[in-house]
Amino acid sequence: MKATIWHNPACGTSRKTLAILQETPGLDLSIVEYLKQPYDAETLRRLFAGAGLSAREALRLRGTDAQERGLTEAAEDAVVAAMAANPAYVERPFVETEKGARLCRPQDRVYEIL
């Protein structure tokens, strides 16, 4: 099975999720450090659809100015555009496999798609 994690090494939950993936036998793992390789809007929409989330539900408020910028009330396209421009607005970590995508908070949510 193939899996991709959009990873932030500074995030404890992201590191824990990555550890679970690395310990999973037979997993072909791709790691995308999204702060260095930002998301594009198409990828964000695919991940949100696969996880059953809206962009606002995947919006990271802690440590960002997203709320002050009005993103919590903005239209879906505006939130996605802001996330594509500034990947720190995306909650973390996202993992995608052929079984779907999940926002892995807590990290044990990754088991749902393994």
Protein Blocks (a to p, Z undefined) as FASTA:
>chain_A
ZZdddddfkbmklmmmmmmmmmpghiacddddfklmccdfklmmmmmmmnopafklmpcf
ehpaklmnopmmmcfklmmmmmmmmmmlpccdddddfkbccddddfklmmmmZZ
